[in-house]
């Protein structure tokens, strides 16, 4: 598996979410969940 730093992973995930999720609210909620998970 390719090793990426966290910011690269987040940026990649954000790009994927932009493509996959048309509902902005869903993207925001998922971002908040991921952010909360990373803060712990």
Order of alpha helices (4+ residues) and beta strands (2+ residues): alpha-alpha
